[in-house]
């Protein structure tokens, strides 16, 4: 249990530190996909801190926290959809080099987190599953953002960034659904 707690605390701190970097860059270059990913870093930090504390709780309480995490995971999706609507009104392309470089840094952080969490993903049910799914999905999203940066060198449009940002929102919605299902199974298994 202690090793899992240490891992989720490290993951929380890594996510919180890169949130600031990515959020500042997203605002500076007007990127929907980086904005979505930065808000997701903040959400991941909160999720992992909550998991850090909840791991010592009973299975029933952990199942409840897993249900709550479902809604926390949805926050980046809502924020992204808001940013996408704003960007659709003015689809200016973000700077491709800055976008790709920032996403590469995010990928390094998320891969590190995913590697730290992979062996614990089934421990404590929905809680560690939520942490691992978030890190894995974020690494996938970062690859897509890097692709947007490269593609924007040839196709100077903000639409690629908007589409990937919305895709990240959909990935978060799917992760929330998986965590909800795992939390409900845990709750039903309790006497």
C-alpha positions as CSV (number, residue, x, y, z in Angstrom):
1,X,0.0,0.0,0.0
2,X,2.8,2.4,0.8
3,X,4.5,1.9,-2.5
4,X,1.2,2.7,-4.3
5,X,0.8,5.8,-2.2
6,X,4.3,7.0,-3.0
7,X,3.8,6.5,-6.7
8,X,0.5,8.4,-6.8
9,X,2.0,11.3,-4.8
10,X,5.0,11.5,-7.3
11,X,2.5,11.3,-10.2
12,X,0.4,14.1,-8.6
13,X,3.5,16.4,-8.2
14,X,4.7,15.7,-11.8
15,X,1.2,16.6,-13.2
16,X,0.9,19.7,-11.1
17,X,4.3,21.0,-12.2
18,X,3.7,20.5,-15.9
19,X,0.2,22.0,-15.7
20,X,1.7,25.5,-15.1
21,X,4.1,25.1,-18.1
22,X,1.5,23.9,-20.5
23,X,-1.3,26.2,-19.4
24,X,0.9,29.3,-19.9
25,X,2.0,28.1,-23.4
26,X,-1.6,27.2,-24.4
27,X,-2.8,30.7,-23.5
28,X,0.1,32.4,-25.2
29,X,-0.3,30.6,-28.5
30,X,-4.1,30.1,-28.4
31,X,-4.1,26.3,-28.6
32,X,-7.2,24.3,-27.8
33,X,-5.4,21.0,-27.6
34,X,-2.7,22.3,-25.3
35,X,-5.4,24.0,-23.2
36,X,-7.2,20.7,-22.9
37,X,-4.1,18.9,-22.0
38,X,-3.0,21.5,-19.4
39,X,-6.4,21.4,-17.7
40,X,-6.1,17.6,-17.8
41,X,-2.7,17.9,-16.0
42,X,-4.4,19.8,-13.2
43,X,-7.3,17.3,-13.0
44,X,-4.7,14.4,-12.9
45,X,-2.9,16.2,-10.0
46,X,-6.2,16.5,-8.1
47,X,-7.1,12.9,-8.8
48,X,-3.8,11.5,-7.7
49,X,-3.8,13.6,-4.5
50,X,-7.3,12.3,-3.8
51,X,-6.1,8.7,-4.4
52,X,-3.1,9.3,-2.2
53,X,-5.4,10.0,0.7
54,X,-8.2,7.5,-0.2
55,X,-6.0,4.4,-0.4
56,X,-6.1,4.0,3.3
57,X,-9.9,4.0,3.4
58,X,-12.3,1.1,3.4
59,X,-13.3,-0.5,0.1
60,X,-16.8,1.0,0.3
61,X,-15.4,4.5,0.7
62,X,-12.9,3.9,-2.1
63,X,-15.7,2.9,-4.4
64,X,-17.5,6.1,-3.5
65,X,-14.4,8.2,-4.3
66,X,-14.1,6.3,-7.6
67,X,-17.6,7.5,-8.4
68,X,-16.7,11.0,-7.5
69,X,-13.6,10.8,-9.7
70,X,-15.8,10.1,-12.7
71,X,-17.0,13.7,-12.5
72,X,-13.6,15.1,-11.8
73,X,-12.3,13.4,-15.0
74,X,-15.1,15.1,-16.9
75,X,-14.0,18.6,-15.9
76,X,-11.3,18.9,-18.6
77,X,-13.8,17.7,-21.2
78,X,-16.2,20.6,-20.4
79,X,-13.3,23.1,-20.3
80,X,-12.1,21.9,-23.6
81,X,-15.4,22.1,-25.3
82,X,-15.7,25.7,-24.0
83,X,-12.3,26.6,-25.4
84,X,-13.1,24.8,-28.7
85,X,-16.3,27.0,-29.2
86,X,-14.2,30.1,-28.6
87,X,-11.6,28.9,-31.0
88,X,-14.1,27.9,-33.7
89,X,-15.1,31.6,-33.8
90,X,-11.5,32.5,-34.7
91,X,-9.7,29.4,-35.9
92,X,-6.2,30.9,-36.0
93,X,-3.4,28.2,-36.1
94,X,-1.2,28.0,-33.0
95,X,2.6,28.2,-33.5
96,X,3.5,24.7,-34.7
97,X,7.0,24.5,-33.2
98,X,5.9,25.7,-29.8
99,X,2.9,23.4,-29.9
100,X,5.1,20.3,-30.8
101,X,7.8,21.1,-28.3
102,X,5.4,21.7,-25.4
103,X,3.5,18.5,-26.3
104,X,6.8,16.6,-26.3
105,X,7.5,17.7,-22.8
106,X,4.0,16.7,-21.8
107,X,4.5,13.3,-23.4
108,X,7.7,12.8,-21.4
109,X,5.8,13.6,-18.1
110,X,2.9,11.4,-19.0
111,X,5.0,8.4,-20.1
112,X,6.9,8.7,-16.8
113,X,3.6,8.7,-14.9
114,X,2.2,5.8,-16.9
115,X,5.3,3.7,-16.3
116,X,5.1,4.5,-12.6
117,X,1.5,3.5,-12.4
118,X,1.3,0.5,-14.8
119,X,2.1,-2.1,-12.2
120,X,-0.4,-0.7,-9.7
121,X,-3.3,-0.2,-12.1
122,X,-5.4,-3.0,-10.6
123,X,-4.6,-2.2,-7.0
124,X,-7.4,-0.6,-5.0
125,X,-9.9,-1.0,-7.9
126,X,-11.3,2.2,-9.5
127,X,-8.9,4.6,-7.9
128,X,-5.6,3.3,-9.3
129,X,-7.4,2.4,-12.5
130,X,-8.4,6.1,-12.8
131,X,-4.8,7.3,-12.3
132,X,-3.4,4.8,-14.9
133,X,-6.1,5.5,-17.5
134,X,-5.5,9.2,-17.1
135,X,-1.7,8.9,-17.7
136,X,-2.2,6.5,-20.6
137,X,-4.8,8.6,-22.3
138,X,-2.7,11.7,-21.8
139,X,0.3,10.1,-23.5
140,X,-2.0,9.2,-26.5
141,X,-3.3,12.8,-26.5
142,X,0.3,14.2,-26.5
143,X,1.2,12.2,-29.6
144,X,-1.8,13.6,-31.3
145,X,-0.8,17.2,-30.3
146,X,2.7,16.6,-31.6
147,X,1.1,15.5,-34.9
148,X,-1.0,18.7,-35.0
149,X,2.2,20.7,-34.6
150,X,3.9,18.9,-37.5
151,X,0.8,19.0,-39.7
152,X,0.3,22.7,-39.0
153,X,3.6,23.4,-40.7
154,X,2.0,22.3,-44.0
155,X,-1.7,23.2,-43.3
156,X,-1.8,26.5,-41.6
157,X,-5.2,26.2,-39.9
158,X,-6.6,26.1,-36.4
159,X,-9.0,23.4,-37.2
160,X,-6.5,20.6,-36.6
161,X,-5.9,21.9,-33.1
162,X,-9.6,22.2,-32.5
163,X,-10.3,18.6,-33.7
164,X,-7.6,17.1,-31.5
165,X,-8.8,19.2,-28.5
166,X,-12.3,17.8,-29.0
167,X,-10.8,14.3,-29.3
168,X,-9.0,14.8,-26.0
169,X,-12.4,15.7,-24.5
170,X,-13.9,12.5,-25.9
171,X,-11.0,10.4,-24.5
172,X,-11.7,11.9,-21.0
173,X,-15.4,11.1,-21.3
174,X,-14.5,7.5,-22.2
175,X,-12.1,7.3,-19.2
176,X,-14.8,8.6,-16.9
177,X,-17.1,5.9,-18.2
178,X,-14.6,3.2,-17.4
179,X,-13.9,4.5,-13.9
180,X,-17.6,4.8,-13.2
181,X,-18.2,1.2,-14.3
182,X,-15.3,0.0,-12.1
183,X,-16.5,2.0,-9.1
184,X,-20.1,0.6,-9.5
185,X,-18.7,-3.0,-9.6
186,X,-16.7,-2.3,-6.4
187,X,-19.8,-0.9,-4.7
188,X,-21.9,-3.9,-5.7
189,X,-19.2,-6.3,-4.4
190,X,-19.4,-4.8,-0.9
191,X,-21.8,-6.4,1.7
